[in-house]
Amino acid sequence: MTKTLLVDYIAEETGLTKADSARALEAMMNGIVKGLKEDGKVTLTGFCTFTAVKKAAKTGRNPRTGEAVQIPARVAATIKAGSKLKEALN
């Protein structure tokens, strides 16, 4: 499902306009990013948990040349499904 289809779904389910649905979705995504930056974790109980994970710098290889390249340290996001989401999918 794309962001556009999700906005359409939210509008259909809530009776909001597509513009309001898009703003609500954008606010939610921004809130998740803010929570990850500030607290390192965002939990939507029963649905999922987003966690910011620090990845160490490492040496990789350029697949075309085989040359070693340094990959800098970074922060990545992980998502773990909650119990209600797992139930809904199975």
Protein Blocks (a to p, Z undefined) as FASTA:
>chain_A
ZZklmmmmmmmmnopafklmmmmmmmmmmmmmmmmmmnopacdehiaccddddddddddd
dfknopacdddddddddddddfklmmmmZZ
